[in-house]
Amino acid sequence: MIGLGRMGGNMVLRLLRGGHRVVAYDPFAEAVQKVVKEGATGVASIKELVSRLNKPRAVWMMVPAGAFPLAPGAAFWRAIACRAEE
């Protein structure tokens, strides 16, 4: 999970309660520590997050509306796919 604000942090807690393994990143260390106390694996960078996930990887991003500078819809997903290949 990238983004541990109100929605992302609560989603991590729900996933943990459901028995899922969660690797969590947020630019604010306090947010990461909060979910680590509940059982998530905290990381300090997106690169570390990716290295902790087995292939095929699934990454869930919860960022504030308008925080990601891409157009909605198909263009958004094409851009994400291109970045994933990097």
Secondary structure, DSSP 8 states (H G I E B T S, - for coil): -B--SHHHHHHHHHHHHTT---EEB-SSHHHHHHHHTTT-EE-SSHHHHHHTS-SS----B---TT-S-S-STHHHHHHHHHHHH-
